[in-house]
């Protein structure tokens, strides 16, 4: 199976492990940093770090796609890593919460520019019938990085405190990512883009992508707060926060190629429903074992839809327009992070009630659009 995939493809997968690690750096620690170091509650001020990340990532996805079709994928990838270099330093030295928010604006830009390029370049390097495979490997590698760093930072924080030790990992990750970005070759097609051709291809995938990341933005902010409020320790928080993206990541190795063989729809709809079920379970199951099980369900559902939606958009556009179309799709998808963080600030029913309510809404929305996938 691997014989038809060039070595450049696997180098990009390694780079994307580092891309995801930049998000995992914050996954466990930063919500607790806001509450315990800067004295914020679960309201809008605390949520601002996820909102700023989501908005910046969404907006820069638009620029990343357009730039990639014009100046090339490789140049945009390098710019993204340059943007990422200050992030761990800001997290270590931030004297106030607005500095954390500023770091997350940079993180959003870093993720948009780097992750958008790795997915475009990996799809460029495979034939059309293997786009699900390429998207699956890309998303697996990125979320493996998220998972490992989410767990490691929780482990380090339990022994050494919330700052600065957990963020030292980020310095090495960002430097190595920049170095490796100079080893990749350009993959952009030589044909000129025609941005109007892809308009019909991204509507419903963008809606489902936004719903998926709304869920993820909610879990990112609310999970550590919910678990510590119930009396779980940082290692347990890190385990659940890390298991969810680990299952998400691992599942994509199988689900991406399965979508190539059996079609996109048969994975997208069940995946959306599993995400809804996982949210309800996360909100209602009281034990640590129950939360781990909920994380598995949530990760499986997300893994089923994440690479498949990317492949679906890629199927519907010409190669010369692919980066632009995927940029628009990722604009809407990653805008869901900001919406999820905003939803997390709602107090009706407490954090658990909000998570459960989003799960129910996600299931209903899936039924509403099922015929359009």
C-alpha atoms as a printed R data frame, in Angstrom:
    type eleno elety resid chain resno       x      y       z
1   ATOM     1    CA   UNK     A     1   0.000  0.000   0.000
2   ATOM     2    CA   UNK     A     2   2.808  2.374   0.846
3   ATOM     3    CA   UNK     A     3   4.738  1.703  -2.352
4   ATOM     4    CA   UNK     A     4   2.731  4.292  -4.299
5   ATOM     5    CA   UNK     A     5   3.200  6.982  -1.642
6   ATOM     6    CA   UNK     A     6   6.409  9.045  -1.927
7   ATOM     7    CA   UNK     A     7   8.769  9.719   0.966
8   ATOM     8    CA   UNK     A     8   7.761 13.402   0.859
9   ATOM     9    CA   UNK     A     9   4.265 12.341   1.981
10  ATOM    10    CA   UNK     A    10   5.605 10.755   5.157
11  ATOM    11    CA   UNK     A    11   7.851 13.730   5.914
12  ATOM    12    CA   UNK     A    12   4.742 15.918   5.822
13  ATOM    13    CA   UNK     A    13   3.007 13.493   8.199
14  ATOM    14    CA   UNK     A    14   5.898 13.874  10.655
15  ATOM    15    CA   UNK     A    15   5.689 17.654  10.370
16  ATOM    16    CA   UNK     A    16   1.980 17.463  11.113
17  ATOM    17    CA   UNK     A    17   2.662 15.595  14.360
18  ATOM    18    CA   UNK     A    18   4.530 18.734  15.396
19  ATOM    19    CA   UNK     A    19   1.710 20.972  14.136
20  ATOM    20    CA   UNK     A    20  -0.794 19.154  16.337
21  ATOM    21    CA   UNK     A    21   1.611 19.194  19.268
22  ATOM    22    CA   UNK     A    22   1.363 22.981  19.357
23  ATOM    23    CA   UNK     A    23  -2.360 22.645  20.185
24  ATOM    24    CA   UNK     A    24  -1.783 19.769  22.625
25  ATOM    25    CA   UNK     A    25   0.608 22.055  24.481
26  ATOM    26    CA   UNK     A    26  -2.423 24.028  25.708
27  ATOM    27    CA   UNK     A    27  -5.112 21.387  25.878
28  ATOM    28    CA   UNK     A    28  -4.825 20.398  29.543
29  ATOM    29    CA   UNK     A    29  -2.983 23.253  31.208
30  ATOM    30    CA   UNK     A    30  -4.236 26.590  29.860
31  ATOM    31    CA   UNK     A    31  -7.864 26.415  31.125
32  ATOM    32    CA   UNK     A    32  -6.494 25.647  34.600
33  ATOM    33    CA   UNK     A    33  -3.890 28.395  34.237
34  ATOM    34    CA   UNK     A    34  -6.692 30.885  33.633
35  ATOM    35    CA   UNK     A    35  -8.649 29.743  36.645
36  ATOM    36    CA   UNK     A    36  -5.867 29.058  39.170
37  ATOM    37    CA   UNK     A    37  -3.187 31.619  38.208
38  ATOM    38    CA   UNK     A    38  -5.185 34.489  36.728
39  ATOM    39    CA   UNK     A    39  -8.325 34.016  38.835
40  ATOM    40    CA   UNK     A    40 -10.847 33.708  36.006
41  ATOM    41    CA   UNK     A    41 -14.141 31.863  36.214
42  ATOM    42    CA   UNK     A    42 -15.860 29.911  33.417
43  ATOM    43    CA   UNK     A    43 -17.168 33.063  31.755
44  ATOM    44    CA   UNK     A    44 -16.176 34.998  28.686
45  ATOM    45    CA   UNK     A    45 -12.761 36.130  29.936
46  ATOM    46    CA   UNK     A    46 -11.569 32.559  30.364
47  ATOM    47    CA   UNK     A    47 -13.171 31.496  27.083
48  ATOM    48    CA   UNK     A    48 -11.362 34.298  25.231
49  ATOM    49    CA   UNK     A    49  -8.281 32.143  24.653
50  ATOM    50    CA   UNK     A    50 -10.273 29.519  22.726
51  ATOM    51    CA   UNK     A    51 -12.385 32.157  20.953
52  ATOM    52    CA   UNK     A    52  -9.279 34.027  19.811
53  ATOM    53    CA   UNK     A    53  -7.747 30.770  18.577
54  ATOM    54    CA   UNK     A    54 -10.861 29.791  16.652
55  ATOM    55    CA   UNK     A    55 -11.371 33.175  15.013
56  ATOM    56    CA   UNK     A    56  -7.702 33.539  14.057
57  ATOM    57    CA   UNK     A    57  -7.527 29.992  12.680
58  ATOM    58    CA   UNK     A    58 -10.715 30.436  10.690
59  ATOM    59    CA   UNK     A    59  -9.665 33.747   9.142
60  ATOM    60    CA   UNK     A    60  -6.126 32.643   8.338
61  ATOM    61    CA   UNK     A    61  -7.466 29.485   6.706
62  ATOM    62    CA   UNK     A    62  -8.959 31.737   4.036
63  ATOM    63    CA   UNK     A    63  -5.625 33.446   3.467
64  ATOM    64    CA   UNK     A    64  -3.722 30.153   3.588
65  ATOM    65    CA   UNK     A    65  -5.825 28.575   0.860
66  ATOM    66    CA   UNK     A    66  -5.658 31.562  -1.444
67  ATOM    67    CA   UNK     A    67  -1.926 32.094  -0.895
68  ATOM    68    CA   UNK     A    68  -1.156 28.414  -1.433
69  ATOM    69    CA   UNK     A    69  -2.798 28.439  -4.874
70  ATOM    70    CA   UNK     A    70  -0.771 31.531  -5.805
71  ATOM    71    CA   UNK     A    71   2.646 31.517  -4.100
72  ATOM    72    CA   UNK     A    72   2.927 27.801  -3.325
73  ATOM    73    CA   UNK     A    73   2.327 25.470  -0.398
74  ATOM    74    CA   UNK     A    74   5.902 25.341   0.864
75  ATOM    75    CA   UNK     A    75   6.271 29.089   1.420
76  ATOM    76    CA   UNK     A    76   3.029 29.274   3.406
77  ATOM    77    CA   UNK     A    77   4.146 26.311   5.556
78  ATOM    78    CA   UNK     A    78   7.362 28.095   6.496
79  ATOM    79    CA   UNK     A    79   5.550 31.332   7.319
80  ATOM    80    CA   UNK     A    80   3.260 29.354   9.613
81  ATOM    81    CA   UNK     A    81   6.166 27.942  11.592
82  ATOM    82    CA   UNK     A    82   7.779 31.362  11.925
83  ATOM    83    CA   UNK     A    83   4.510 32.608  13.425
84  ATOM    84    CA   UNK     A    84   4.585 29.696  15.886
85  ATOM    85    CA   UNK     A    85   8.011 30.365  17.388
86  ATOM    86    CA   UNK     A    86   6.920 32.973  20.004
87  ATOM    87    CA   UNK     A    87   3.935 30.981  21.302
88  ATOM    88    CA   UNK     A    88   5.581 28.873  24.060
89  ATOM    89    CA   UNK     A    89   7.581 31.892  25.236
90  ATOM    90    CA   UNK     A    90   4.411 33.958  25.595
91  ATOM    91    CA   UNK     A    91   2.755 31.140  27.553
92  ATOM    92    CA   UNK     A    92   5.754 30.946  29.892
93  ATOM    93    CA   UNK     A    93   6.192 34.666  30.500
94  ATOM    94    CA   UNK     A    94   2.650 36.048  30.173
95  ATOM    95    CA   UNK     A    95   2.096 38.514  33.050
96  ATOM    96    CA   UNK     A    96  -1.673 38.716  32.465
97  ATOM    97    CA   UNK     A    97  -4.451 36.863  30.676
98  ATOM    98    CA   UNK     A    98  -4.510 39.130  27.577
99  ATOM    99    CA   UNK     A    99  -1.003 37.855  26.799
100 ATOM   100    CA   UNK     A   100  -2.370 34.288  26.765
101 ATOM   101    CA   UNK     A   101  -5.119 35.438  24.415
102 ATOM   102    CA   UNK     A   102  -2.488 37.040  22.164
103 ATOM   103    CA   UNK     A   103  -0.521 33.778  22.156
104 ATOM   104    CA   UNK     A   104  -3.639 32.006  20.975
105 ATOM   105    CA   UNK     A   105  -4.143 34.440  18.119
106 ATOM   106    CA   UNK     A   106  -0.657 33.408  16.985
107 ATOM   107    CA   UNK     A   107  -1.531 29.749  17.595
108 ATOM   108    CA   UNK     A   108  -4.617 30.068  15.396
109 ATOM   109    CA   UNK     A   109  -2.555 31.616  12.612
110 ATOM   110    CA   UNK     A   110   0.162 28.976  13.044
111 ATOM   111    CA   UNK     A   111  -2.353 26.136  12.818
112 ATOM   112    CA   UNK     A   112  -4.146 27.593   9.805
113 ATOM   113    CA   UNK     A   113  -0.968 28.162   7.816
114 ATOM   114    CA   UNK     A   114   0.826 24.924   8.721
115 ATOM   115    CA   UNK     A   115  -1.990 22.366   8.972
116 ATOM   116    CA   UNK     A   116  -3.727 23.703   5.856
117 ATOM   117    CA   UNK     A   117  -0.503 23.239   3.939
118 ATOM   118    CA   UNK     A   118   0.260 19.733   5.157
119 ATOM   119    CA   UNK     A   119  -3.213 18.494   4.190
120 ATOM   120    CA   UNK     A   120  -3.060 20.171   0.778
121 ATOM   121    CA   UNK     A   121   0.421 18.863   0.066
122 ATOM   122    CA   UNK     A   122  -0.399 15.318   1.165
123 ATOM   123    CA   UNK     A   123  -3.538 15.271  -0.997
124 ATOM   124    CA   UNK     A   124  -1.460 16.662  -3.891
125 ATOM   125    CA   UNK     A   125   0.913 13.705  -3.588
126 ATOM   126    CA   UNK     A   126  -1.645 10.881  -3.932
127 ATOM   127    CA   UNK     A   127  -4.035  9.863  -6.739
128 ATOM   128    CA   UNK     A   128  -7.705 10.847  -6.525
129 ATOM   129    CA   UNK     A   129  -8.871  7.445  -5.276
130 ATOM   130    CA   UNK     A   130  -6.625  7.759  -2.192
131 ATOM   131    CA   UNK     A   131  -7.673 11.181  -0.928
132 ATOM   132    CA   UNK     A   132  -9.423  9.684   2.087
133 ATOM   133    CA   UNK     A   133  -6.224  7.805   2.920
134 ATOM   134    CA   UNK     A   134  -4.179 11.021   2.659
135 ATOM   135    CA   UNK     A   135  -6.621 13.000   4.797
136 ATOM   136    CA   UNK     A   136  -6.750 10.181   7.351
137 ATOM   137    CA   UNK     A   137  -2.971  9.995   7.735
138 ATOM   138    CA   UNK     A   138  -2.748 13.791   7.927
139 ATOM   139    CA   UNK     A   139  -5.383 14.126  10.617
140 ATOM   140    CA   UNK     A   140  -4.071 11.084  12.495
141 ATOM   141    CA   UNK     A   141  -0.586 12.540  12.673
142 ATOM   142    CA   UNK     A   142  -1.821 15.947  13.823
143 ATOM   143    CA   UNK     A   143  -4.147 14.653  16.511
144 ATOM   144    CA   UNK     A   144  -1.593 12.133  17.693
145 ATOM   145    CA   UNK     A   145   0.531 15.189  18.437
146 ATOM   146    CA   UNK     A   146  -2.406 16.857  20.210
147 ATOM   147    CA   UNK     A   147  -3.008 13.761  22.328
148 ATOM   148    CA   UNK     A   148   0.578 13.101  23.355
149 ATOM   149    CA   UNK     A   149   1.251 16.712  24.325
150 ATOM   150    CA   UNK     A   150  -2.074 17.013  26.181
151 ATOM   151    CA   UNK     A   151  -1.124 14.008  28.293
152 ATOM   152    CA   UNK     A   152   2.522 15.002  28.790
153 ATOM   153    CA   UNK     A   153   1.722 18.566  29.846
154 ATOM   154    CA   UNK     A   154  -0.796 17.272  32.422
155 ATOM   155    CA   UNK     A   155   1.827 14.863  33.748
156 ATOM   156    CA   UNK     A   156   4.497 17.561  33.942
157 ATOM   157    CA   UNK     A   157   2.100 20.081  35.510
158 ATOM   158    CA   UNK     A   158   1.151 17.584  38.235
159 ATOM   159    CA   UNK     A   159   4.815 17.377  39.300
160 ATOM   160    CA   UNK     A   160   6.190 20.828  38.453
161 ATOM   161    CA   UNK     A   161   3.249 23.232  38.376
162 ATOM   162    CA   UNK     A   162   1.271 24.879  35.586
163 ATOM   163    CA   UNK     A   163   4.175 27.111  34.491
164 ATOM   164    CA   UNK     A   164   6.801 27.140  33.038
165 ATOM   165    CA   UNK     A   165   7.800 23.461  32.779
166 ATOM   166    CA   UNK     A   166   4.909 22.139  30.594
167 ATOM   167    CA   UNK     A   167   5.600 24.757  27.924
168 ATOM   168    CA   UNK     A   168   9.277 23.960  27.463
169 ATOM   169    CA   UNK     A   169   8.140 21.172  25.148
170 ATOM   170    CA   UNK     A   170   6.662 23.807  22.844
171 ATOM   171    CA   UNK     A   171  10.017 25.475  22.261
172 ATOM   172    CA   UNK     A   172  11.510 22.284  20.853
173 ATOM   173    CA   UNK     A   173   8.416 21.489  18.815
174 ATOM   174    CA   UNK     A   174   8.274 24.894  17.105
175 ATOM   175    CA   UNK     A   175  11.994 24.970  16.281
176 ATOM   176    CA   UNK     A   176  11.960 21.433  14.875
177 ATOM   177    CA   UNK     A   177   8.840 22.175  12.818
178 ATOM   178    CA   UNK     A   178  10.511 25.184  11.217
179 ATOM   179    CA   UNK     A   179  13.672 23.217  10.414
180 ATOM   180    CA   UNK     A   180  11.757 20.359   8.787
181 ATOM   181    CA   UNK     A   181   9.663 22.773   6.712
182 ATOM   182    CA   UNK     A   182  12.810 23.638   4.762
183 ATOM   183    CA   UNK     A   183  13.173 19.999   3.687
184 ATOM   184    CA   UNK     A   184   9.820 19.663   1.905
185 ATOM   185    CA   UNK     A   185   9.356 20.161  -1.819
186 ATOM   186    CA   UNK     A   186   6.652 22.156  -3.571
187 ATOM   187    CA   UNK     A   187   3.566 20.180  -4.627
188 ATOM   188    CA   UNK     A   188   1.222 22.841  -6.061
189 ATOM   189    CA   UNK     A   189  -0.218 22.091  -9.534
190 ATOM   190    CA   UNK     A   190   0.949 24.329 -12.356
191 ATOM   191    CA   UNK     A   191  -2.573 25.256 -13.521
192 ATOM   192    CA   UNK     A   192  -4.048 28.601 -12.471
193 ATOM   193    CA   UNK     A   193  -6.857 28.675  -9.866
194 ATOM   194    CA   UNK     A   194 -10.407 29.723 -10.765
195 ATOM   195    CA   UNK     A   195 -11.986 30.455  -7.373
196 ATOM   196    CA   UNK     A   196 -15.630 30.492  -8.504
197 ATOM   197    CA   UNK     A   197 -15.700 26.846  -9.571
198 ATOM   198    CA   UNK     A   198 -15.661 25.356  -6.048
199 ATOM   199    CA   UNK     A   199 -18.597 27.307  -4.534
200 ATOM   200    CA   UNK     A   200 -21.090 24.429  -4.771
201 ATOM   201    CA   UNK     A   201 -18.791 21.904  -3.147
202 ATOM   202    CA   UNK     A   202 -18.334 23.187   0.372
203 ATOM   203    CA   UNK     A   203 -21.750 24.075   1.866
204 ATOM   204    CA   UNK     A   204 -22.937 21.031   3.825
205 ATOM   205    CA   UNK     A   205 -19.389 19.779   4.608
206 ATOM   206    CA   UNK     A   206 -18.650 23.224   6.061
207 ATOM   207    CA   UNK     A   207 -21.771 23.075   8.261
208 ATOM   208    CA   UNK     A   208 -20.872 19.637   9.595
209 ATOM   209    CA   UNK     A   209 -17.247 20.650  10.072
210 ATOM   210    CA   UNK     A   210 -18.326 23.716  12.050
211 ATOM   211    CA   UNK     A   211 -20.556 21.550  14.260
212 ATOM   212    CA   UNK     A   212 -17.677 19.125  14.868
213 ATOM   213    CA   UNK     A   213 -15.294 21.847  15.961
214 ATOM   214    CA   UNK     A   214 -17.968 23.610  17.999
215 ATOM   215    CA   UNK     A   215 -18.034 20.389  19.986
216 ATOM   216    CA   UNK     A   216 -14.231 20.366  20.211
217 ATOM   217    CA   UNK     A   217 -13.965 23.989  21.331
218 ATOM   218    CA   UNK     A   218 -16.528 23.252  24.023
219 ATOM   219    CA   UNK     A   219 -14.651 20.169  25.246
220 ATOM   220    CA   UNK     A   220 -11.291 21.965  25.131
221 ATOM   221    CA   UNK     A   221 -12.491 24.658  27.521
222 ATOM   222    CA   UNK     A   222 -15.066 22.825  29.619
223 ATOM   223    CA   UNK     A   223 -13.539 19.381  30.187
224 ATOM   224    CA   UNK     A   224 -10.700 20.395  32.571
225 ATOM   225    CA   UNK     A   225 -13.029 22.698  34.504
226 ATOM   226    CA   UNK     A   226 -15.789 20.094  34.752
227 ATOM   227    CA   UNK     A   227 -13.450 17.310  35.854
228 ATOM   228    CA   UNK     A   228 -11.541 19.306  38.461
229 ATOM   229    CA   UNK     A   229 -14.846 20.629  39.840
230 ATOM   230    CA   UNK     A   230 -15.875 16.982  40.345
231 ATOM   231    CA   UNK     A   231 -12.663 16.257  42.256
232 ATOM   232    CA   UNK     A   232 -10.523 14.575  39.590
233 ATOM   233    CA   UNK     A   233  -6.777 15.320  39.660
234 ATOM   234    CA   UNK     A   234  -4.590 16.703  36.878
235 ATOM   235    CA   UNK     A   235  -3.299 13.310  35.769
236 ATOM   236    CA   UNK     A   236  -6.881 12.077  35.343
237 ATOM   237    CA   UNK     A   237  -7.820 15.252  33.472
238 ATOM   238    CA   UNK     A   238  -4.817 14.790  31.201
239 ATOM   239    CA   UNK     A   239  -5.739 11.155  30.588
240 ATOM   240    CA   UNK     A   240  -9.270 11.978  29.425
241 ATOM   241    CA   UNK     A   241  -8.162 15.112  27.554
242 ATOM   242    CA   UNK     A   242  -5.465 13.056  25.824
243 ATOM   243    CA   UNK     A   243  -7.494  9.887  25.147
244 ATOM   244    CA   UNK     A   244 -10.189 11.706  23.155
245 ATOM   245    CA   UNK     A   245  -7.811 13.103  20.477
246 ATOM   246    CA   UNK     A   246  -5.749  9.882  20.574
247 ATOM   247    CA   UNK     A   247  -8.773  7.788  19.539
248 ATOM   248    CA   UNK     A   248  -9.712 10.542  17.090
249 ATOM   249    CA   UNK     A   249  -6.225 10.367  15.622
250 ATOM   250    CA   UNK     A   250  -5.940  6.583  15.488
251 ATOM   251    CA   UNK     A   251  -9.375  6.090  13.998
252 ATOM   252    CA   UNK     A   252  -8.537  8.228  11.018
253 ATOM   253    CA   UNK     A   253  -5.955  5.725   9.781
254 ATOM   254    CA   UNK     A   254  -8.830  3.310   9.178
255 ATOM   255    CA   UNK     A   255 -11.709  5.676   8.445
256 ATOM   256    CA   UNK     A   256  -9.965  7.717   5.733
257 ATOM   257    CA   UNK     A   257  -9.232  4.685   3.540
258 ATOM   258    CA   UNK     A   258 -12.669  3.205   4.320
259 ATOM   259    CA   UNK     A   259 -14.259  6.334   2.881
260 ATOM   260    CA   UNK     A   260 -12.246  5.772  -0.315
261 ATOM   261    CA   UNK     A   261 -13.671  2.260  -0.588
262 ATOM   262    CA   UNK     A   262 -17.264  2.618   0.616
263 ATOM   263    CA   UNK     A   263 -18.057  6.301   0.112
264 ATOM   264    CA   UNK     A   264 -18.083  9.391   2.283
265 ATOM   265    CA   UNK     A   265 -21.714  9.334   3.451
266 ATOM   266    CA   UNK     A   266 -21.544  5.974   5.240
267 ATOM   267    CA   UNK     A   267 -18.938  7.396   7.625
268 ATOM   268    CA   UNK     A   268 -20.045 11.020   7.979
269 ATOM   269    CA   UNK     A   269 -23.573 10.462   9.309
270 ATOM   270    CA   UNK     A   270 -22.743  7.771  11.925
271 ATOM   271    CA   UNK     A   271 -19.697  9.787  12.949
272 ATOM   272    CA   UNK     A   272 -21.773 12.879  13.659
273 ATOM   273    CA   UNK     A   273 -24.217 10.815  15.747
274 ATOM   274    CA   UNK     A   274 -21.388  9.219  17.742
275 ATOM   275    CA   UNK     A   275 -20.073 12.680  18.564
276 ATOM   276    CA   UNK     A   276 -23.509 13.626  19.882
277 ATOM   277    CA   UNK     A   277 -23.642 10.468  22.009
278 ATOM   278    CA   UNK     A   278 -20.119 11.048  23.321
279 ATOM   279    CA   UNK     A   279 -20.976 14.553  24.500
280 ATOM   280    CA   UNK     A   280 -24.047 13.356  26.385
281 ATOM   281    CA   UNK     A   281 -22.000 10.571  27.979
282 ATOM   282    CA   UNK     A   282 -19.229 12.982  28.945
283 ATOM   283    CA   UNK     A   283 -21.752 15.198  30.705
284 ATOM   284    CA   UNK     A   284 -23.647 12.480  32.533
285 ATOM   285    CA   UNK     A   285 -21.290  9.625  33.447
286 ATOM   286    CA   UNK     A   286 -19.889 10.257  36.957
287 ATOM   287    CA   UNK     A   287 -16.921  7.865  37.161
288 ATOM   288    CA   UNK     A   288 -13.423  8.170  35.750
289 ATOM   289    CA   UNK     A   289 -13.962  4.942  33.793
290 ATOM   290    CA   UNK     A   290 -17.177  6.383  32.363
291 ATOM   291    CA   UNK     A   291 -15.393  9.553  31.259
292 ATOM   292    CA   UNK     A   292 -12.707  7.489  29.554
293 ATOM   293    CA   UNK     A   293 -15.414  5.540  27.718
294 ATOM   294    CA   UNK     A   294 -17.095  8.792  26.686
295 ATOM   295    CA   UNK     A   295 -13.760 10.068  25.374
296 ATOM   296    CA   UNK     A   296 -13.430  6.924  23.247
297 ATOM   297    CA   UNK     A   297 -16.908  7.381  21.734
298 ATOM   298    CA   UNK     A   298 -16.246 11.070  21.122
299 ATOM   299    CA   UNK     A   299 -12.925 10.300  19.494
300 ATOM   300    CA   UNK     A   300 -14.357  7.578  17.253
301 ATOM   301    CA   UNK     A   301 -17.122  9.855  15.988
302 ATOM   302    CA   UNK     A   302 -14.727 12.687  15.297
303 ATOM   303    CA   UNK     A   303 -12.268 10.357  13.578
304 ATOM   304    CA   UNK     A   304 -14.997  9.111  11.248
305 ATOM   305    CA   UNK     A   305 -15.930 12.566   9.968
306 ATOM   306    CA   UNK     A   306 -12.722 14.593  10.079
307 ATOM   307    CA   UNK     A   307 -10.757 13.128   7.150
308 ATOM   308    CA   UNK     A   308 -13.939 12.182   5.297
309 ATOM   309    CA   UNK     A   309 -15.252 15.744   5.105
310 ATOM   310    CA   UNK     A   310 -11.879 16.935   3.783
311 ATOM   311    CA   UNK     A   311 -11.897 14.202   1.140
312 ATOM   312    CA   UNK     A   312 -15.484 15.088   0.208
313 ATOM   313    CA   UNK     A   313 -14.541 18.710  -0.472
314 ATOM   314    CA   UNK     A   314 -11.448 17.637  -2.418
315 ATOM   315    CA   UNK     A   315 -13.634 15.330  -4.532
316 ATOM   316    CA   UNK     A   316 -15.875 18.214  -5.580
317 ATOM   317    CA   UNK     A   317 -13.255 20.683  -6.860
318 ATOM   318    CA   UNK     A   318 -10.528 20.868  -9.497
319 ATOM   319    CA   UNK     A   319  -6.911 20.416  -8.413
320 ATOM   320    CA   UNK     A   320  -6.073 24.046  -9.214
321 ATOM   321    CA   UNK     A   321  -8.816 25.251  -6.836
322 ATOM   322    CA   UNK     A   322  -8.325 22.696  -4.068
323 ATOM   323    CA   UNK     A   323  -6.343 24.802  -1.611
324 ATOM   324    CA   UNK     A   324  -8.781 27.699  -1.922
325 ATOM   325    CA   UNK     A   325 -11.811 25.424  -1.483
326 ATOM   326    CA   UNK     A   326 -10.283 23.654   1.495
327 ATOM   327    CA   UNK     A   327  -9.381 27.039   2.944
328 ATOM   328    CA   UNK     A   328 -13.030 28.084   2.803
329 ATOM   329    CA   UNK     A   329 -14.144 24.756   4.290
330 ATOM   330    CA   UNK     A   330 -11.592 25.108   7.095
331 ATOM   331    CA   UNK     A   331 -12.695 28.711   7.671
332 ATOM   332    CA   UNK     A   332 -16.173 27.522   8.593
333 ATOM   333    CA   UNK     A   333 -14.995 24.347  10.320
334 ATOM   334    CA   UNK     A   334 -12.476 26.076  12.544
335 ATOM   335    CA   UNK     A   335 -14.817 28.960  13.269
336 ATOM   336    CA   UNK     A   336 -16.625 26.281  15.259
337 ATOM   337    CA   UNK     A   337 -13.884 26.488  17.902
338 ATOM   338    CA   UNK     A   338 -14.919 30.033  18.752
339 ATOM   339    CA   UNK     A   339 -18.605 29.109  18.803
340 ATOM   340    CA   UNK     A   340 -17.885 26.178  21.094
341 ATOM   341    CA   UNK     A   341 -15.990 28.364  23.538
342 ATOM   342    CA   UNK     A   342 -18.839 30.877  23.562
343 ATOM   343    CA   UNK     A   343 -21.323 28.082  24.248
344 ATOM   344    CA   UNK     A   344 -19.089 26.891  27.103
345 ATOM   345    CA   UNK     A   345 -19.610 30.214  28.881
346 ATOM   346    CA   UNK     A   346 -23.357 29.619  29.214
347 ATOM   347    CA   UNK     A   347 -24.310 28.883  32.803
348 ATOM   348    CA   UNK     A   348 -27.767 27.339  32.278
349 ATOM   349    CA   UNK     A   349 -27.626 23.886  33.841
350 ATOM   350    CA   UNK     A   350 -23.919 24.239  34.661
351 ATOM   351    CA   UNK     A   351 -21.041 23.019  32.499
352 ATOM   352    CA   UNK     A   352 -22.367 19.450  32.345
353 ATOM   353    CA   UNK     A   353 -25.787 20.678  31.242
354 ATOM   354    CA   UNK     A   354 -24.291 22.753  28.440
355 ATOM   355    CA   UNK     A   355 -22.221 19.803  27.178
356 ATOM   356    CA   UNK     A   356 -25.264 17.513  27.197
357 ATOM   357    CA   UNK     A   357 -27.392 20.162  25.452
358 ATOM   358    CA   UNK     A   358 -24.860 20.548  22.650
359 ATOM   359    CA   UNK     A   359 -24.792 16.774  22.237
360 ATOM   360    CA   UNK     A   360 -28.561 16.651  21.741
361 ATOM   361    CA   UNK     A   361 -28.463 19.608  19.317
362 ATOM   362    CA   UNK     A   362 -25.672 17.968  17.319
363 ATOM   363    CA   UNK     A   363 -27.712 14.800  16.878
364 ATOM   364    CA   UNK     A   364 -30.780 16.727  15.734
365 ATOM   365    CA   UNK     A   365 -28.729 18.801  13.264
366 ATOM   366    CA   UNK     A   366 -27.289 15.622  11.733
367 ATOM   367    CA   UNK     A   367 -30.756 14.267  11.021
368 ATOM   368    CA   UNK     A   368 -31.740 17.602   9.480
369 ATOM   369    CA   UNK     A   369 -28.986 17.533   6.815
370 ATOM   370    CA   UNK     A   370 -28.631 13.774   6.293
371 ATOM   371    CA   UNK     A   371 -30.029 13.880   2.734
372 ATOM   372    CA   UNK     A   372 -27.571 16.562   1.635
373 ATOM   373    CA   UNK     A   373 -24.348 14.667   2.354
